[in-house]
Amino acid sequence: FIYNAFNVMSDMALTKIGTITAKEDRYMEWKQSTGEVADYDTAFKSVFTPRAFLNLLKNYLLFDVREGSYAKILAGYHQYYAVEKAAQKTEEAVKGDGKIGVFWHTQGSGKSLSMVFLAHHPKVQQMNPTIVVITDRNDLDEQLYGQFSRTIDFLRQRPVQCTSRNAENDDTSCCRMSGHQCRSLLRIERPDSGGIQQDLPAQGRHRKDKGRDQDSYQDILLRY
């Protein structure tokens, strides 16, 4: 149902926002950018200012197509604020030292969709980038590839899934054209590791990795 963008239901004490295909438990409160205060005024002042409203319609509303069934998805407040900040930091990083930061959300918060929203963001697209998504698990690789594949109408292009660590250097296995989203690399190898492979998680980092030296990840990525 194209012409209904999203719905708001409120009793003035509790205000939630969702789409016409969402079940009631998928309607979410719209909090401040700090994650605090979710009330009637916050929701309407945050969502229905002209700039935010048009931005949501253009960049944060998509159809997820699964086996012929369409689900209309609106970004949650945490996705909206995080992607907006990440896009701004990306723009600054390209002009500066190349350092952006860490995009952190909890389990089940829609990180895969946040990546889709970021890939679509006009500040990112104006750079005409090749986007490579690095994972450390096969199931996560399939999950991310599936999410990007189900939103090709939103992204206006089809993702390519790399099949090996070396696929990124093979034009037939993994896209090299600007603008395409790539699925890549499960494991990479440090030049000074003597052939020992190192995990480089970039999304869905394991709890067991907590405390691992973060500099080693950056070193691997820069050296690859």
C-alpha positions in Angstrom: 0.0 0.0 0.0 2.2 2.8 -1.3 0.2 5.8 -0.4 0.2 5.2 3.4 3.7 6.0 4.5 3.3 5.2 8.2 0.9 5.4 11.1 0.9 7.0 14.5 -1.3 5.8 17.4 -1.4 7.6 20.6 -3.6 8.1 23.7 -1.4 11.2 24.6 0.4 9.2 27.3 1.9 6.5 24.9 2.7 7.3 21.3 4.0 4.7 18.9 4.8 4.8 15.1 4.7 2.0 12.6 3.6 0.9 9.1 0.5 -0.6 7.7 2.0 -4.0 7.5 3.5 -4.0 11.0 1.9 -5.9 13.9 1.2 -3.9 17.0 4.3 -5.1 18.8 6.4 -3.7 16.0 5.1 -0.2 16.6 7.8 1.8 18.4 8.0 4.8 20.6 10.1 7.7 19.1 12.6 8.9 21.7 15.1 11.7 21.7 18.4 11.2 20.0 19.9 10.4 23.4 17.4 7.6 23.9 15.6 9.4 26.7 12.0 10.6 26.9 9.4 9.1 24.6 6.2 11.1 24.9 3.6 12.7 22.6 5.5 16.0 22.1 8.8 14.3 21.5 7.4 12.0 18.8 5.6 14.7 16.9 8.3 17.4 17.2 10.9 14.9 16.1 9.1 13.2 13.2 6.8 15.9 11.8 9.2 18.8 11.3 9.5 19.3 7.6 13.1 18.3 7.3 12.8 15.1 9.4 9.5 14.1 7.8 10.8 14.4 4.2 14.0 12.7 5.2 12.1 9.7 6.7 9.9 9.4 3.6 12.8 9.5 1.2 15.6 7.6 3.0 14.1 5.6 5.9 11.0 3.8 4.5 11.4 0.7 2.4 9.7 -2.5 1.3 11.2 -5.8 2.4 10.2 -8.4 -0.2 10.2 -12.0 0.9 8.8 -14.8 -1.3 6.3 -12.4 -2.9 5.2 -10.9 0.3 5.8 -7.2 1.0 6.5 -5.8 4.4 6.7 -2.0 4.7 9.5 -1.0 7.2 10.1 2.4 8.8 13.4 2.9 10.6 13.2 3.1 14.4 14.4 6.2 16.2 17.7 4.6 17.1 18.4 3.6 13.4 17.4 7.1 12.2 19.7 8.9 14.5 22.6 6.5 14.2 22.5 6.4 10.4 22.3 10.2 10.2 25.3 10.5 12.4 27.2 7.7 10.6 26.6 9.3 7.2 27.8 12.7 8.4 30.9 11.1 9.9 31.6 9.2 6.7 31.4 12.5 4.7 33.8 14.1 7.2 36.2 11.1 7.2 36.5 11.1 3.4 37.7 14.7 3.6 39.8 14.1 6.7 41.8 11.3 8.3 39.5 8.4 7.2 38.4 7.5 10.7 34.7 7.3 11.3 34.0 5.4 14.5 31.9 2.5 15.8 28.2 1.9 15.0 26.9 0.0 18.0 23.4 -1.4 18.6 22.2 -4.3 20.7 21.1 -7.8 19.5 17.8 -7.7 17.6 17.9 -3.9 17.1 17.9 -4.2 13.3 21.6 -3.7 12.5 21.3 -5.3 9.1 18.6 -2.8 8.1 20.7 0.1 9.5 23.4 -1.0 7.1 20.9 -0.9 4.2 19.7 2.6 5.3 23.3 3.8 5.5 24.2 2.3 2.0 21.2 4.2 0.6 21.9 7.5 2.4 22.4 10.4 -0.1 25.6 11.6 1.7 27.1 8.1 1.1 25.7 7.7 -2.4 27.1 11.0 -3.6 30.5 9.5 -3.1 29.7 6.8 -5.6 31.2 4.1 -3.3 31.9 0.4 -3.5 30.6 -0.9 -0.2 32.2 -4.1 1.2 30.6 -5.7 4.2 32.9 -7.9 6.2 31.6 -10.7 8.5 33.1 -13.4 10.7 30.4 -16.1 10.3 28.7 -17.8 7.3 25.2 -17.5 8.8 25.7 -13.8 9.3 27.0 -13.5 5.8 23.8 -15.1 4.5 21.7 -12.9 6.7 23.2 -9.7 5.5 23.2 -10.8 1.8 19.5 -11.8 2.2 18.6 -8.4 3.8 20.3 -6.4 1.0 18.8 -8.7 -1.7 15.2 -8.2 -0.3 15.6 -4.4 -0.5 16.9 -4.0 -4.1 14.0 -1.7 -5.0 15.1 0.7 -2.3 18.8 0.4 -3.1 18.2 0.4 -6.9 20.9 -2.2 -7.4 21.5 -5.9 -6.8 24.2 -6.9 -4.2 26.9 -9.5 -5.0 28.0 -12.2 -2.6 31.7 -13.0 -2.6 32.4 -16.7 -2.3 36.0 -16.6 -0.9 38.6 -14.4 0.6 40.2 -13.9 -2.8 36.9 -13.1 -4.6 37.3 -9.4 -4.0 40.1 -9.4 -6.6 38.0 -11.3 -9.1 35.5 -9.2 -11.1 33.4 -12.2 -11.9 33.0 -13.3 -8.3 32.6 -10.0 -6.5 31.5 -6.6 -7.9 34.1 -3.9 -8.5 31.8 -1.4 -10.0 31.2 1.7 -7.9 27.9 1.8 -6.1 27.4 -2.0 -5.6 27.0 -3.6 -2.2 29.3 -6.6 -1.8 29.3 -9.4 0.7 32.7 -10.3 1.8 35.2 -11.7 3.5 34.8 -14.4 6.1 38.4 -14.5 7.2 41.5 -12.6 6.2 45.2 -13.3 6.6 47.7 -10.9 8.1 50.9 -10.5 5.9 53.1 -11.1 9.0 51.0 -14.0 10.4 52.9 -16.8 8.6 49.7 -18.0 7.0 47.5 -17.8 10.2 44.1 -16.5 9.4 42.6 -13.8 11.7 38.9 -13.1 12.2 37.8 -9.6 11.4 34.3 -9.1 12.6 32.6 -5.9 11.4 29.0 -6.6 12.4 27.5 -8.9 15.0 30.7 -9.1 17.0 30.7 -12.1 19.4 30.6 -11.7 23.1 33.5 -14.1 23.3 35.6 -11.4 21.4 35.1 -8.9 24.2 38.5 -7.6 25.4 40.3 -8.6 22.2 42.9 -6.0 21.2 41.0 -3.5 18.9 44.2 -2.3 17.4 44.7 -5.7 15.8 41.4 -5.4 13.9 42.4 -2.0 12.5 45.9 -3.3 11.7 44.4 -6.2 9.7 42.0 -4.0 7.9 44.6 -1.5 6.9 47.2 -4.1 5.9 44.8 -6.2 3.8 
